[in-house]
Amino acid sequence: MPESPRRPLPHDFHPPVASFTVVSDDVRDGETLSDAQVQAAGNTSPQLSWSGFPAETRSFAVTCFDPDAPTGSGFWHWVLFDIPASVTSLPTGAGGGDMAGLPAGAVHARNDYGSRDFGGAAPPPGDGPHRYVFTVYAVDSEKLGANADSSPAVVGFMLRFHAIGRAQLIGEYENPAAG
């Protein structure tokens, strides 16, 4: 099977906004994801911490997107928003779906697996390396205006108009061809 082409990132088509910093104890920018972030192994959302966001931030959103998925539209692995502006980190496993480790008011929308949680990396065997873009958005309002039944596209639409800052961390993962 030929290697998937490198596709644009979801926010490449959004207006420029301020950048800030996101770091993780679990994901290293440009490096291979650990088994913990792979669906068939740990399926655990990574720890994330952010700083340097705009002073006028009223809430945050966190997403994980695979632009290299062979779908024509990428694949959303995690869609979380309405995180209070006072929260600047999420612990490992906060995206588990039971809302443990998440602040009151945070909302999980359905990912492309159809569940309201973090869904780990699962590229098709032999499809080449995929990028997993963890993005933290600084938002200009306490509530984004989406809800738990909103699609990732609707959340992305709302972020296009309400993001005032953005930080990203990109891990990679490849599922080798069998045999």
C-alpha positions as CSV (number, residue, x, y, z in Angstrom):
1,M,0.0,0.0,0.0
2,P,1.5,3.4,-0.9
3,E,2.3,5.8,1.9
4,S,-0.4,8.4,2.7
5,P,0.3,12.0,1.5
6,R,1.1,14.6,4.2
7,R,-2.1,16.7,4.5
8,P,-2.6,20.2,6.0
9,L,-3.3,20.6,9.7
10,P,-6.8,21.5,10.7
11,H,-6.0,25.1,11.6
12,D,-3.9,25.8,8.5
13,F,-7.1,27.3,7.1
14,H,-7.9,29.5,10.1
15,P,-6.9,33.1,10.6
16,P,-3.5,33.5,12.4
17,V,-3.7,33.8,16.1
18,A,-1.3,34.3,19.0
19,S,0.9,31.3,19.7
20,F,1.7,29.9,23.1
21,T,3.3,26.8,24.6
22,V,2.0,23.3,25.3
23,V,4.2,20.5,26.8
24,S,3.6,17.0,27.8
25,D,5.1,14.4,30.1
26,D,3.8,11.7,27.7
27,V,4.2,13.1,24.2
28,R,7.4,14.6,22.7
29,D,7.0,16.9,19.8
30,G,8.1,15.2,16.5
31,E,8.7,11.8,18.2
32,T,6.8,8.5,18.2
33,L,3.8,8.2,20.4
34,S,4.2,5.7,23.3
35,D,2.0,2.6,23.5
36,A,-0.2,4.5,26.0
37,Q,-1.5,6.8,23.3
38,V,-2.2,3.9,20.8
39,Q,-5.7,2.5,20.7
40,A,-4.8,-1.2,20.7
41,A,-2.4,-0.7,23.6
42,G,-3.1,1.9,26.3
43,N,-5.7,4.2,24.6
44,T,-4.8,6.9,27.2
45,S,-4.9,10.6,26.7
46,P,-1.6,12.3,27.4
47,Q,-0.8,14.8,30.2
48,L,-0.8,18.3,28.8
49,S,0.3,21.6,30.3
50,W,0.1,25.1,28.7
51,S,1.4,28.6,29.3
52,G,1.9,31.9,27.7
53,F,-1.7,32.2,26.3
54,P,-3.4,35.6,25.7
55,A,-4.5,37.4,28.9
56,E,-8.0,37.7,27.5
57,T,-8.5,33.9,27.3
58,R,-11.9,32.9,28.8
59,S,-11.6,29.1,28.2
60,F,-9.6,26.4,26.4
61,A,-10.3,23.6,24.0
62,V,-8.1,20.6,23.4
63,T,-8.2,18.4,20.3
64,C,-6.2,15.6,18.7
65,F,-6.3,15.3,15.0
66,D,-4.7,12.9,12.5
67,P,-4.5,14.8,9.2
68,D,-2.9,11.8,7.5
69,A,-5.8,9.4,7.9
70,P,-6.9,7.9,4.6
71,T,-10.4,9.5,4.8
72,G,-10.1,12.6,2.7
73,S,-11.0,14.6,5.8
74,G,-8.5,13.4,8.5
75,F,-9.6,11.8,11.7
76,W,-10.5,13.5,15.0
77,H,-9.3,11.5,18.0
78,W,-10.2,14.0,20.8
79,V,-12.5,17.0,21.0
80,L,-12.7,18.7,24.4
81,F,-13.9,22.3,25.1
82,D,-15.2,24.7,27.7
83,I,-12.2,24.1,29.9
84,P,-12.2,27.0,32.4
85,A,-9.4,29.6,31.8
86,S,-8.1,28.9,35.3
87,V,-7.1,25.3,34.2
88,T,-3.7,25.1,32.6
89,S,-3.1,21.4,32.5
90,L,-4.8,18.0,32.1
91,P,-3.5,14.8,33.8
92,T,-2.7,11.6,31.9
93,G,-6.0,9.8,31.3
94,A,-8.2,12.9,31.6
95,G,-9.8,12.0,28.2
96,G,-11.0,8.7,29.4
97,G,-14.7,9.6,28.9
98,D,-15.7,9.3,32.6
99,M,-14.8,13.0,33.1
100,A,-12.4,12.1,36.0
101,G,-9.5,14.5,35.9
102,L,-11.5,17.1,34.0
103,P,-12.7,20.4,35.5
104,A,-16.4,20.9,36.0
105,G,-18.1,22.3,32.9
106,A,-15.6,20.7,30.4
107,V,-17.4,19.1,27.4
108,H,-16.3,16.1,25.3
109,A,-17.8,16.0,21.8
110,R,-17.8,12.8,19.9
111,N,-14.6,11.9,18.2
112,D,-14.5,10.1,14.8
113,Y,-14.7,6.7,16.6
114,G,-18.2,7.9,17.7
115,S,-17.3,8.1,21.4
116,R,-16.9,11.1,23.8
117,D,-13.4,10.5,24.9
118,F,-9.8,10.3,23.7
119,G,-9.4,7.6,21.1
120,G,-5.8,6.5,20.5
121,A,-3.7,6.2,17.4
122,A,-4.8,3.4,15.0
123,P,-3.5,4.0,11.5
124,P,-4.1,1.2,8.9
125,P,-1.2,-1.3,8.7
126,G,1.3,-0.3,6.1
127,D,-0.1,3.3,5.6
128,G,3.1,5.0,6.7
129,P,3.6,7.4,9.6
130,H,0.7,9.5,10.7
131,R,0.9,12.7,12.7
132,Y,-1.2,13.2,15.8
133,V,-1.7,16.9,16.4
134,F,-2.5,17.8,19.9
135,T,-3.8,21.4,19.9
136,V,-4.7,23.6,22.8
137,Y,-6.9,26.6,21.8
138,A,-7.3,29.8,23.9
139,V,-10.9,30.8,23.4
140,D,-12.4,34.3,23.8
141,S,-15.6,33.1,25.6
142,E,-16.3,30.9,28.6
143,K,-18.6,28.7,26.5
144,L,-17.7,27.8,22.9
145,G,-21.4,27.5,21.8
146,A,-21.1,23.8,20.9
147,N,-22.4,20.8,22.9
148,A,-21.6,17.2,23.5
149,D,-23.6,16.2,20.4
150,S,-21.7,18.6,18.1
151,S,-19.5,17.0,15.4
152,P,-15.8,17.8,15.4
153,A,-16.5,19.9,12.3
154,V,-18.9,22.1,14.2
155,V,-16.5,22.5,17.1
156,G,-13.8,23.4,14.5
157,F,-16.1,25.9,13.0
158,M,-16.7,27.5,16.4
159,L,-13.0,27.5,17.1
160,R,-12.3,29.2,13.8
161,F,-14.2,32.3,15.1
162,H,-13.4,32.1,18.8
163,A,-9.8,31.0,19.1
164,I,-7.5,33.8,20.1
165,G,-4.4,31.6,20.6
166,R,-3.1,28.2,19.7
167,A,-0.4,25.8,20.8
168,Q,0.4,22.4,19.3
169,L,2.4,19.3,19.9
170,I,2.7,16.7,17.2
171,G,3.5,13.0,17.9
172,E,3.8,10.3,15.2
173,Y,2.8,6.7,15.0
174,E,3.1,4.1,12.3
175,N,1.4,0.6,12.2
176,P,3.8,-1.5,10.1
177,A,2.4,-3.8,7.4
178,A,1.8,-7.3,8.5
179,G,4.2,-10.0,7.4
